[in-house]
């Protein structure tokens, strides 16, 4: 009795499996989805390593020697032109100013004395009391005293300048860089490192290089270098941490000389930097978008690569596939290729199951919709069969 019950259950399960599979199509091994290659709009991007610099990076170096007595700023501080940055010990230079002032006062006194002598000599000469020699001697002394005053004035001006150099001020608006010297450090004009660097980072310049061929193509298409720069698309900047900078930039300059070392031309793009996020000396990646309205675009999944060469299986006469090499634009979005040669609009290529294909193999082409429907039907059949097996296993336990 138990055996009969078991046989009836097996028969029911078999019937259920058969019913579940009724109407499903079994996929043949030679059925493959194909697509027709057509033209469409595409957007790719080209990336270039880049270095970031402020529009104006000014190295601050001392013009006098001495010990730093005061630091007036901090690293990263925003400063204005003329703002005090450092104070260098000025005791010696103050003494020099006082000495030069005293020398000037003395020279002026001497000038006044020689002037009185010269004026008196002229009157005596007119009365024939003295000769021309005495008059010329008095005049020479007067002229020498005038020269001494001029020299003393120059010395005083120079001494004041040297004293002023002890108060190091910012020559431009910007952000303070590193401060390698602290209070008490001895600095001079011959110091290896600058006191700091003031970077005007309100606008940032990003430098990147483009190969000679691309520059020639741009110039020819635009009708000249200046037109090529004007027509250059807005560029994006990827930061060192992989995030995208939220402001776009514009290419404003192109080097007029091709580097003999690299064969590339340097371009400069300017980016606004209101948040002061970009720092001079940083690195990043320039992204140049490239938009085309008439491209042959195919999915990367429909290709195979061997030794840096790209191949597709193109459908030929009698539904036989041809293993065909194509060339693609090296810049892509990670999902699709823009075909530059090897295919034309209207060609058909296999999109899936490439690993099971061989050259000249005859296939049954399916549309993508037909293929997906067969995959779905096969999945349902497998699910039903799994459910039947589970039912049998459950009954075995009873």
C-alpha positions as CSV (number, residue, x, y, z in Angstrom):
1,X,0.0,0.0,0.0
2,X,2.8,2.4,0.9
3,X,4.6,1.5,-2.4
4,X,1.5,2.3,-4.4
5,X,1.1,5.7,-2.7
6,X,4.7,6.5,-3.4
7,X,4.3,5.6,-7.1
8,X,1.3,7.8,-7.4
9,X,3.2,10.7,-5.9
10,X,6.0,10.3,-8.3
11,X,3.6,10.2,-11.2
12,X,1.9,13.4,-10.0
13,X,5.2,15.2,-9.7
14,X,6.2,14.1,-13.2
15,X,2.9,15.4,-14.5
16,X,3.4,18.7,-12.7
17,X,6.9,19.1,-14.2
18,X,5.6,18.3,-17.6
19,X,2.8,20.8,-17.3
20,X,5.1,23.4,-16.0
21,X,7.4,23.0,-19.0
22,X,4.6,22.9,-21.5
23,X,4.7,25.9,-23.9
24,X,8.4,26.6,-23.0
25,X,11.0,26.6,-25.8
26,X,14.2,24.8,-25.3
27,X,17.2,27.0,-26.4
28,X,19.4,25.3,-29.1
29,X,23.1,25.6,-28.8
30,X,23.4,27.5,-32.1
31,X,20.9,30.2,-31.2
32,X,22.6,33.6,-30.5
33,X,21.3,37.1,-30.1
34,X,22.5,39.6,-32.8
35,X,22.3,43.4,-33.1
36,X,22.3,45.7,-36.1
37,X,25.0,48.3,-35.9
38,X,23.7,51.8,-36.4
39,X,24.8,55.4,-36.0
40,X,23.9,57.3,-32.9
41,X,25.1,60.1,-30.7
42,X,27.8,59.3,-28.3
43,X,29.7,61.1,-25.6
44,X,33.2,59.9,-24.6
45,X,35.9,61.6,-22.6
46,X,39.6,62.0,-22.7
47,X,41.7,62.2,-19.6
48,X,45.0,63.8,-19.0
49,X,47.2,64.0,-15.9
50,X,47.3,67.5,-14.6
51,X,49.1,69.7,-12.1
52,X,47.4,72.6,-10.2
53,X,48.9,76.0,-9.7
54,X,47.7,79.3,-8.5
55,X,47.4,82.1,-11.0
56,X,50.2,83.9,-9.2
57,X,52.6,82.0,-6.9
58,X,55.0,84.5,-5.3
59,X,58.0,83.3,-3.4
60,X,58.7,85.6,-0.4
61,X,62.5,86.0,0.2
62,X,64.2,88.4,2.6
63,X,66.4,91.2,1.2
64,X,68.3,91.7,4.4
65,X,70.0,89.3,6.8
66,X,68.9,88.9,10.4
67,X,67.0,86.8,12.9
68,X,63.2,86.5,12.6
69,X,61.7,88.3,15.6
70,X,58.0,87.9,14.8
71,X,55.7,85.8,12.6
72,X,52.5,87.7,11.8
73,X,50.6,85.0,9.8
74,X,49.8,81.3,9.8
75,X,50.0,78.7,7.1
76,X,46.8,78.7,5.0
77,X,45.9,82.2,6.1
78,X,44.3,84.5,3.5
79,X,46.3,87.8,3.2
80,X,45.9,91.1,1.4
81,X,48.6,92.9,-0.6
82,X,50.7,95.0,1.8
83,X,49.9,92.9,4.9
84,X,52.8,92.3,7.3
85,X,54.1,88.7,7.2
86,X,57.5,88.7,9.1
87,X,59.6,91.0,11.2
88,X,63.4,90.6,11.0
89,X,65.6,92.0,13.8
90,X,66.1,95.7,12.8
91,X,68.3,97.0,15.6
92,X,71.4,97.3,13.4
93,X,69.4,98.9,10.6
94,X,67.8,101.5,12.9
95,X,71.3,102.5,14.0
96,X,72.4,102.8,10.4
97,X,69.5,105.1,9.7
98,X,70.4,107.3,12.6
99,X,74.0,107.4,11.5
100,X,73.0,108.3,8.0
101,X,70.7,111.0,9.3
102,X,73.6,112.5,11.3
103,X,75.9,112.4,8.3
104,X,73.3,114.2,6.3
105,X,72.9,116.9,9.0
106,X,76.6,117.4,9.1
107,X,76.8,117.7,5.3
108,X,74.1,120.3,5.3
109,X,76.0,122.4,7.9
110,X,79.2,122.1,5.7
111,X,77.2,123.1,2.7
112,X,75.9,126.3,4.4
113,X,79.4,127.2,5.5
114,X,80.9,126.8,2.0
115,X,78.0,128.7,0.5
116,X,78.7,131.7,2.7
117,X,82.4,131.5,1.8
118,X,81.6,131.3,-1.9
119,X,79.1,134.3,-1.7
120,X,81.7,136.4,0.1
121,X,84.4,135.5,-2.3
122,X,82.3,136.7,-5.2
123,X,81.9,140.1,-3.6
124,X,85.7,140.4,-2.9
125,X,86.5,139.3,-6.4
126,X,84.2,142.1,-7.8
127,X,86.2,144.6,-5.7
128,X,89.5,143.1,-6.9
129,X,90.4,142.2,-3.4
130,X,91.0,138.5,-4.3
131,X,92.0,136.9,-7.6
132,X,90.2,134.3,-9.7
133,X,92.1,131.5,-8.1
134,X,90.7,132.2,-4.7
135,X,87.2,132.6,-6.2
136,X,87.5,129.3,-8.0
137,X,88.7,127.5,-4.8
138,X,85.7,128.8,-2.9
139,X,83.3,127.7,-5.7
140,X,84.9,124.2,-5.8
141,X,84.4,123.8,-2.0
142,X,80.8,124.8,-2.4
143,X,80.1,122.3,-5.2
144,X,81.9,119.6,-3.2
145,X,79.7,120.3,-0.2
146,X,76.6,120.1,-2.4
147,X,77.7,116.7,-3.6
148,X,78.3,115.6,-0.1
149,X,74.8,116.5,0.9
150,X,73.4,114.5,-2.1
151,X,75.5,111.6,-1.1
152,X,74.3,111.7,2.5
153,X,70.7,111.9,1.4
154,X,71.2,108.8,-0.8
155,X,72.8,107.0,2.1
156,X,69.9,107.9,4.4
157,X,67.4,106.7,1.8
158,X,69.3,103.4,1.4
159,X,69.4,102.9,5.1
160,X,65.7,103.5,5.4
161,X,65.0,101.0,2.6
162,X,67.1,98.4,4.4
163,X,65.2,99.1,7.6
164,X,61.9,98.8,5.7
165,X,63.1,95.4,4.3
166,X,63.1,94.1,7.9
167,X,59.3,94.3,7.7
168,X,58.4,91.7,5.1
169,X,55.0,92.3,3.5
170,X,52.8,90.4,1.1
171,X,53.2,91.7,-2.5
172,X,49.8,90.3,-3.6
173,X,46.5,89.0,-2.4
174,X,46.6,85.2,-1.7
175,X,47.0,82.3,0.6
176,X,50.1,81.8,2.8
177,X,52.0,78.6,2.0
178,X,54.3,76.7,4.3
179,X,56.4,78.5,6.9
180,X,59.7,76.7,7.2
181,X,61.3,79.4,9.3
182,X,60.2,80.1,12.9
183,X,61.0,82.9,15.3
184,X,64.7,83.0,16.0
185,X,65.8,81.6,12.7
186,X,68.6,83.4,10.8
187,X,67.6,84.2,7.3
188,X,69.2,86.1,4.4
189,X,68.8,86.7,0.7
190,X,71.0,83.6,0.1
191,X,68.7,81.3,2.1
192,X,67.8,78.1,0.2
193,X,64.1,78.1,1.0
194,X,61.8,81.1,0.7
195,X,60.2,82.5,3.8
196,X,56.9,81.4,2.4
197,X,54.9,81.4,-0.9
198,X,51.8,83.6,-1.4
199,X,49.5,81.9,-3.8
200,X,46.7,83.8,-5.5
201,X,44.2,80.9,-5.5
202,X,40.9,82.8,-6.2
203,X,41.4,81.3,-9.7
204,X,43.4,78.2,-10.3
205,X,45.4,77.2,-13.4
206,X,45.5,73.5,-14.2
207,X,48.3,72.4,-16.6
208,X,48.0,69.4,-18.8
209,X,49.6,68.2,-22.0
210,X,48.1,67.1,-25.4
211,X,50.0,65.2,-28.1
212,X,51.0,67.0,-31.2
213,X,48.6,65.1,-33.5
214,X,45.6,66.2,-31.4
215,X,46.7,69.8,-31.5
216,X,47.1,69.7,-35.2
217,X,43.7,68.2,-35.7
218,X,42.1,70.8,-33.4
219,X,43.8,73.7,-35.2
220,X,42.9,72.4,-38.6
221,X,39.2,71.9,-37.7
222,X,38.9,75.3,-36.0
223,X,41.0,77.3,-38.5
224,X,43.8,78.2,-36.2
225,X,45.3,77.9,-32.8
226,X,43.3,80.8,-31.3
227,X,40.1,79.5,-32.7
228,X,40.9,76.0,-31.4
229,X,41.3,77.5,-27.9
230,X,38.0,79.4,-28.1
231,X,36.2,76.3,-29.4
232,X,37.7,74.0,-26.8
233,X,34.9,72.5,-24.7
234,X,34.6,73.1,-21.0
235,X,36.7,70.7,-19.0
236,X,36.2,68.9,-15.7
237,X,38.7,68.1,-13.0
238,X,39.0,64.9,-11.0
239,X,40.8,65.4,-7.8
240,X,43.5,63.2,-6.3
241,X,40.9,61.4,-4.1
242,X,38.9,60.4,-7.1
243,X,36.1,62.9,-6.5
244,X,34.9,65.4,-9.2
245,X,35.5,69.1,-8.7
246,X,32.1,70.8,-8.9
247,X,33.2,73.7,-11.0
248,X,34.0,73.4,-14.7
249,X,37.1,75.0,-16.3
250,X,37.9,76.7,-19.5
251,X,41.1,76.3,-21.6
252,X,42.7,79.8,-21.9
253,X,46.3,79.2,-23.1
254,X,48.3,76.9,-25.3
255,X,52.0,76.7,-25.4
256,X,53.6,77.8,-28.7
257,X,56.4,75.2,-28.4
258,X,56.2,71.5,-28.6
259,X,58.3,69.7,-26.0
260,X,61.1,67.8,-27.5
261,X,61.2,65.4,-24.6
262,X,57.5,64.4,-24.7
263,X,56.3,65.6,-28.1
264,X,53.3,67.3,-26.4
265,X,51.9,70.8,-26.1
266,X,51.0,72.3,-22.7
267,X,47.5,73.6,-22.2
268,X,46.2,75.7,-19.3
269,X,42.7,75.6,-18.0
270,X,41.4,78.0,-15.5
271,X,38.9,77.0,-12.7
272,X,37.2,79.2,-10.2
273,X,38.2,78.4,-6.6
274,X,35.7,80.3,-4.3
275,X,35.9,77.6,-1.6
276,X,39.7,77.5,-1.7
277,X,39.5,73.8,-2.1
278,X,42.2,73.6,-4.8
279,X,45.7,74.2,-3.5
280,X,48.7,75.2,-5.6
281,X,51.1,72.3,-6.1
282,X,48.3,69.6,-6.1
283,X,47.7,67.1,-8.8
284,X,44.6,65.8,-10.6
285,X,43.1,64.6,-13.9
286,X,41.6,66.8,-16.6
287,X,38.6,65.3,-18.3
288,X,37.7,66.6,-21.8
289,X,34.2,65.5,-23.0
290,X,33.9,64.5,-26.7
291,X,30.4,64.5,-28.2
292,X,29.7,62.9,-31.6
293,X,26.3,62.8,-33.3
294,X,27.2,60.2,-36.0
295,X,29.1,57.3,-34.3
296,X,29.0,53.5,-34.6
297,X,28.5,52.4,-31.0
298,X,28.5,48.8,-29.9
299,X,28.5,47.3,-26.3
300,X,31.8,46.2,-25.0
301,X,30.2,42.8,-24.1
302,X,29.9,42.1,-27.8
303,X,33.7,42.2,-28.3
304,X,36.7,40.1,-27.3
305,X,40.2,41.4,-26.9
306,X,43.4,39.5,-27.7
307,X,46.8,41.2,-27.4
308,X,45.3,44.7,-27.3
309,X,43.3,44.0,-30.5
310,X,39.5,44.0,-30.5
311,X,37.3,41.5,-32.4
312,X,33.6,40.9,-33.0
313,X,31.7,38.0,-34.6
314,X,30.0,39.6,-37.7
315,X,27.1,37.8,-39.2
316,X,27.7,37.0,-42.9
317,X,26.0,35.1,-45.7
318,X,24.1,31.9,-44.7
319,X,24.1,33.1,-41.1
320,X,27.8,32.2,-40.7
321,X,29.8,34.4,-38.4
322,X,33.1,36.0,-39.3
323,X,35.7,36.7,-36.6
324,X,36.4,40.3,-37.5
325,X,39.0,42.7,-36.1
326,X,37.8,46.3,-35.5
327,X,39.4,49.4,-34.2
328,X,37.8,51.5,-31.5
329,X,38.3,54.9,-29.9
330,X,40.6,54.4,-26.9
331,X,38.4,56.7,-24.9
332,X,35.1,55.1,-23.8
333,X,32.5,55.2,-21.0
334,X,33.4,51.7,-19.7
335,X,30.2,50.1,-21.3
336,X,30.4,50.9,-25.0
337,X,32.9,51.3,-27.7
338,X,32.9,53.8,-30.5
339,X,34.0,51.9,-33.6
340,X,36.4,53.7,-35.9
341,X,37.0,51.0,-38.5
342,X,36.1,47.4,-39.3
343,X,32.3,47.8,-39.2
344,X,29.7,49.9,-41.0
345,X,26.1,50.9,-40.4
346,X,23.8,47.9,-41.1
347,X,26.3,45.2,-40.2
348,X,25.1,42.6,-37.7
349,X,27.2,41.2,-34.8
350,X,26.6,38.6,-32.1
351,X,26.2,40.2,-28.7
352,X,26.3,37.2,-26.3
353,X,27.8,33.8,-25.9
354,X,31.0,34.7,-27.8
355,X,33.1,32.2,-26.0
356,X,31.2,29.3,-27.6
357,X,31.5,30.7,-31.1
358,X,34.1,29.8,-33.8
359,X,35.0,31.4,-37.1
360,X,32.6,30.5,-39.9
361,X,30.2,28.8,-37.5
362,X,26.6,28.7,-38.7
363,X,24.1,30.1,-36.2
364,X,20.4,30.8,-35.7
365,X,20.2,34.6,-35.2
366,X,17.8,35.9,-32.6
367,X,16.8,39.4,-31.7
368,X,17.6,40.6,-28.3
369,X,14.0,40.4,-27.3
370,X,13.7,36.8,-28.5
371,X,16.8,35.8,-26.8
372,X,15.7,37.3,-23.4
373,X,12.3,35.6,-23.7
374,X,14.0,32.2,-24.2
375,X,16.2,32.8,-21.3
376,X,13.2,33.7,-19.1
377,X,11.3,30.6,-20.3
378,X,14.3,28.4,-19.5
379,X,14.6,29.9,-16.1
380,X,11.0,29.2,-15.3
381,X,11.3,25.6,-16.5
382,X,14.3,25.2,-14.2
383,X,12.4,26.6,-11.3
384,X,9.5,24.3,-11.8
385,X,11.8,21.3,-12.0
386,X,13.5,22.4,-8.8
387,X,10.1,22.7,-7.1
388,X,9.2,19.2,-8.2
389,X,12.4,17.8,-6.8
390,X,11.8,19.6,-3.5
391,X,8.3,18.1,-3.3
392,X,9.7,14.6,-3.8
393,X,12.3,15.1,-1.2
394,X,9.7,16.3,1.3
395,X,7.5,13.3,0.7
396,X,10.5,11.0,1.2
397,X,10.8,12.3,4.7
398,X,7.2,11.4,5.6
